[in-house]
Amino acid sequence: MTTPFELEKKQNISLLRMDDEAHSLSLRWLEHVSRLKYSYNFTWLGRPIIQFPQDIIALQELIWQIKPDLIIETGIAHGGSLILSASMLELLGGTGQVLGIDIDIREHNRVEIEAHPMSKRITMIQGSSTDPDVAQKIYTFAKDRKRILVVLDSMHTHEHVSKELELYSPLVSSGSYLVVFDTIIEDLPDDFFPDRPWRKGNNPKTAVWEFLKKNDRFVIDKDLENKLLITVAPNGYLRCIKD
C-alpha cells in the first residue's frame, strides 16, 4: 500500500523532472565544484569516498531496497565505496559480500581497507576488470549468489565501459541495478579532462546508450536521477527488469 508520504514524494519527483531550470542549475553547480575536487572532501566510516553525497545516498537506498547477496564494484581507489557497501550489508545482516576490482590497489589503501572493521565482508582482486582471467575469478566468486548489484567506476572510456557492461551485466539479477558512474562526462565541456583519455563522445554515458540499444534487460531509472538532480551518473542508474 502506497502511503500519503510516498505519493507526495512521487509528486515532488515529477515536478523536479519537468523543472528545466533546476536541472540546468544543478549541472552548472556540479561542473563548478568538480573543478575544485569537491567529491574528494568526504569519507565513509573513516575512508575517503570520492563521490558526491547525493550518489552516496542513492547507493544506500539501493542496497537497502535490493538486499543483495553480493555487490561487485570495479574501481577501488581509497576504498570508501567498498566500506559503504559492506557497512550496509552488515546492517542488513546475513552473509552478503563485497567484491572490489582494481588494476592497481595501492598498498597503503589495501592496508587501511583490510584493517577496517568492515573488511570481513570485503574481498579484493587486483587486475583489469576487462581481463578474461579476472572476469573468470569474478564469476567464480559470484556463483550461487541470487541477488547481485554491480557498480562500474574504473576506467571511463567508451571502450572499457562497454566491455564491462558486456561482461558483468549478465550477473545482475532482476530487480537489482547496474550502476555506471561518471556518465556526467558527456555533459561537461570537452576540455574538462585534458589529461585523461575520456571526453564527450567517449565516456561511460555513450557506452550506456550503445548498450541499451541491444539489451532489453535494463532501463534507466529516471525517477532516481530526477530525485537526485546532482549526480555524476545521469543515465547511469540502470534497473534490471528481466531475468
C-alpha positions as CSV (number, residue, x, y, z in Angstrom):
1,M,0.0,0.0,0.0
2,T,1.3,3.4,-1.0
3,T,1.4,5.9,1.9
4,P,0.5,9.6,1.6
5,F,4.1,10.4,2.1
6,E,5.2,8.2,-0.8
7,L,2.6,9.8,-3.0
8,E,3.8,13.2,-2.1
9,K,7.4,12.2,-2.9
10,K,6.3,10.9,-6.3
11,Q,4.7,14.2,-7.0
12,N,7.8,16.1,-5.9
13,I,10.0,14.0,-8.2
14,S,7.6,14.6,-11.1
15,L,7.8,18.3,-10.6
16,L,11.6,18.1,-10.5
17,R,11.6,16.1,-13.7
18,M,9.8,18.9,-15.5
19,D,11.9,21.8,-14.0
20,D,14.4,22.6,-16.7
21,E,15.9,25.4,-14.5
22,A,16.6,23.0,-11.6
23,H,18.4,20.7,-14.0
24,S,20.4,23.5,-15.6
25,L,21.4,25.0,-12.2
26,S,22.4,21.6,-10.9
27,L,24.6,20.8,-13.8
28,R,26.3,24.3,-13.6
29,W,26.9,23.8,-9.9
30,L,28.3,20.3,-10.4
31,E,30.6,21.5,-13.1
32,H,31.9,24.4,-11.0
33,V,32.6,22.4,-7.8
34,S,34.1,19.5,-9.7
35,R,36.9,21.8,-10.8
36,L,37.5,22.2,-7.1
37,K,37.6,18.5,-6.4
38,Y,34.5,18.7,-4.3
39,S,33.9,15.0,-4.3
40,Y,37.3,14.4,-2.6
41,N,36.1,16.0,0.6
42,F,34.0,13.1,2.1
43,T,34.6,9.9,4.0
44,W,32.5,6.9,4.9
45,L,33.4,5.4,8.3
46,G,36.8,6.9,8.1
47,R,37.8,6.0,4.5
48,P,37.8,8.6,1.6
49,I,34.8,8.0,-0.7
50,I,35.3,10.0,-3.9
51,Q,31.6,10.5,-4.6
52,F,29.0,13.3,-4.4
53,P,26.8,12.9,-1.3
54,Q,23.7,12.5,-3.4
55,D,25.2,9.4,-5.1
56,I,26.3,8.1,-1.7
57,I,22.7,8.3,-0.5
58,A,21.4,6.7,-3.8
59,L,23.7,3.7,-3.2
60,Q,22.5,3.4,0.4
61,E,18.9,3.4,-0.8
62,L,19.5,0.8,-3.5
63,I,21.4,-1.6,-1.2
64,W,18.7,-1.3,1.5
65,Q,16.0,-1.9,-1.2
66,I,17.7,-4.8,-3.1
67,K,19.3,-6.5,-0.1
68,P,22.0,-8.1,-2.4
69,D,24.0,-11.2,-1.6
70,L,26.9,-9.7,-3.5
71,I,28.0,-6.2,-4.5
72,I,30.6,-6.1,-7.3
73,E,32.5,-2.8,-7.7
74,T,35.1,-2.1,-10.3
75,G,37.4,0.7,-9.2
76,I,38.6,0.8,-5.5
77,A,40.8,3.9,-5.0
78,H,40.8,4.6,-1.2
79,G,38.1,2.0,-0.5
80,G,35.4,4.3,0.8
81,S,32.8,2.8,-1.5
82,L,33.7,-0.7,-0.6
83,I,33.3,0.3,3.1
84,L,29.9,1.9,2.4
85,S,28.6,-1.2,0.7
86,A,30.0,-3.5,3.4
87,S,28.5,-1.4,6.2
88,M,25.1,-1.5,4.5
89,L,25.3,-5.3,4.2
90,E,26.4,-5.5,7.9
91,L,23.2,-3.6,8.8
92,L,21.1,-5.9,6.7
93,G,22.6,-9.0,8.4
94,G,23.1,-12.2,6.6
95,T,26.2,-13.2,4.6
96,G,26.3,-10.5,1.9
97,Q,29.8,-9.8,0.5
98,V,31.5,-7.0,-1.5
99,L,33.9,-7.8,-4.3
100,G,36.2,-4.9,-5.4
101,I,38.3,-5.0,-8.5
102,D,41.1,-2.5,-9.4
103,I,44.0,-2.6,-11.8
104,D,46.3,-1.1,-9.2
105,I,45.4,-1.5,-5.5
106,R,47.8,0.8,-3.7
107,E,49.5,-0.9,-0.8
108,H,48.6,1.8,1.7
109,N,45.0,1.7,0.7
110,R,44.9,-2.1,0.9
111,V,46.4,-2.0,4.4
112,E,43.7,0.5,5.6
113,I,40.8,-1.4,4.0
114,E,42.0,-4.7,5.4
115,A,42.3,-3.1,8.9
116,H,38.8,-1.7,8.8
117,P,36.0,-3.4,10.9
118,M,34.0,-3.9,7.7
119,S,36.8,-5.8,5.9
120,K,35.2,-9.1,7.0
121,R,32.7,-8.6,4.2
122,I,35.2,-7.4,1.5
123,T,37.3,-9.3,-1.0
124,M,39.6,-7.5,-3.4
125,I,41.1,-8.6,-6.8
126,Q,43.9,-6.7,-8.4
127,G,43.8,-6.7,-12.2
128,S,41.8,-5.1,-15.1
129,S,38.1,-5.7,-14.9
130,T,38.1,-6.5,-18.6
131,D,40.8,-9.1,-18.3
132,P,39.3,-12.5,-19.1
133,D,41.1,-14.2,-16.2
134,V,39.8,-11.5,-13.8
135,A,36.3,-11.9,-15.1
136,Q,36.5,-15.6,-14.6
137,K,37.5,-15.1,-10.9
138,I,34.6,-12.7,-10.5
139,Y,32.1,-15.2,-12.0
140,T,33.5,-17.9,-9.7
141,F,33.1,-15.7,-6.7
142,A,29.5,-14.8,-7.8
143,K,28.5,-18.5,-8.3
144,D,25.2,-19.3,-6.5
145,R,24.6,-15.7,-5.5
146,K,20.9,-14.8,-6.1
147,R,20.8,-11.0,-5.8
148,I,23.8,-9.2,-7.3
149,L,24.3,-5.4,-7.6
150,V,27.1,-4.2,-9.9
151,V,28.8,-0.8,-9.7
152,L,31.1,0.3,-12.5
153,D,33.6,3.0,-11.6
154,S,37.0,2.3,-13.1
155,M,38.4,3.4,-16.5
156,H,35.9,5.8,-18.0
157,T,36.4,5.3,-21.8
158,H,33.6,4.1,-24.0
159,E,35.5,1.0,-25.0
160,H,36.4,0.0,-21.4
161,V,32.9,0.6,-20.0
162,S,31.3,-1.2,-23.0
163,K,33.4,-4.2,-22.2
164,E,32.5,-4.1,-18.5
165,L,28.8,-3.8,-19.4
166,E,29.1,-6.8,-21.7
167,L,31.0,-8.9,-19.1
168,Y,29.1,-8.1,-16.0
169,S,25.5,-7.2,-16.9
170,P,24.5,-10.9,-17.1
171,L,25.4,-11.1,-13.3
172,V,22.8,-8.5,-12.3
173,S,19.6,-10.1,-11.1
174,S,16.1,-9.0,-11.9
175,G,15.0,-6.1,-9.6
176,S,18.6,-5.2,-8.9
177,Y,20.7,-2.5,-10.5
178,L,23.7,-1.9,-12.7
179,V,25.2,1.5,-11.7
180,V,27.5,3.2,-14.1
181,F,29.3,6.2,-12.6
182,D,30.8,9.3,-14.4
183,T,28.3,9.3,-17.2
184,I,28.3,13.1,-16.5
185,I,31.5,13.3,-18.6
186,E,29.2,13.6,-21.7
187,D,27.6,16.7,-20.3
188,L,30.7,18.5,-19.3
189,P,32.9,20.8,-21.6
190,D,35.1,18.8,-24.0
191,D,38.3,20.1,-22.3
192,F,37.2,19.3,-18.8
193,F,39.7,16.3,-18.6
194,P,42.7,17.4,-20.6
195,D,45.0,14.8,-19.2
196,R,42.5,11.9,-19.5
197,P,41.5,9.7,-22.4
198,W,37.8,10.2,-21.9
199,R,35.8,13.2,-23.2
200,K,32.5,14.0,-25.0
201,G,31.7,11.1,-27.3
202,N,34.0,8.7,-25.5
203,N,32.8,8.0,-22.0
204,P,30.5,5.9,-19.8
205,K,27.3,7.6,-21.0
206,T,28.0,6.8,-24.7
207,A,28.7,3.2,-23.6
208,V,25.4,3.0,-21.8
209,W,23.5,4.4,-24.7
210,E,25.0,1.8,-27.1
211,F,24.5,-0.9,-24.5
212,L,20.8,-0.2,-24.1
213,K,20.2,-0.3,-27.9
214,K,20.9,-4.0,-27.9
215,N,20.0,-5.1,-24.3
216,D,16.4,-5.1,-23.2
217,R,17.0,-6.3,-19.6
218,F,17.8,-2.8,-18.3
219,V,16.0,0.6,-18.2
220,I,17.3,3.9,-17.0
221,D,15.8,4.8,-13.6
222,K,14.8,8.4,-14.4
223,D,12.9,8.8,-11.2
224,L,16.1,8.2,-9.2
225,E,18.0,10.5,-11.4
226,N,15.4,13.3,-11.2
227,K,15.2,12.9,-7.4
228,L,19.0,13.4,-7.1
229,L,19.4,16.2,-9.6
230,I,23.0,16.5,-8.6
231,T,24.7,13.2,-9.7
232,V,27.7,12.1,-11.6
233,A,25.7,9.2,-13.0
234,P,22.9,10.7,-15.3
235,N,21.5,7.8,-17.3
236,G,23.8,5.6,-15.2
237,Y,21.3,4.0,-12.8
238,L,20.1,1.0,-14.7
239,R,17.4,-1.1,-13.3
240,C,17.2,-4.8,-14.3
241,I,13.7,-5.7,-15.4
242,K,14.2,-9.2,-16.7
243,D,15.9,-12.4,-15.6
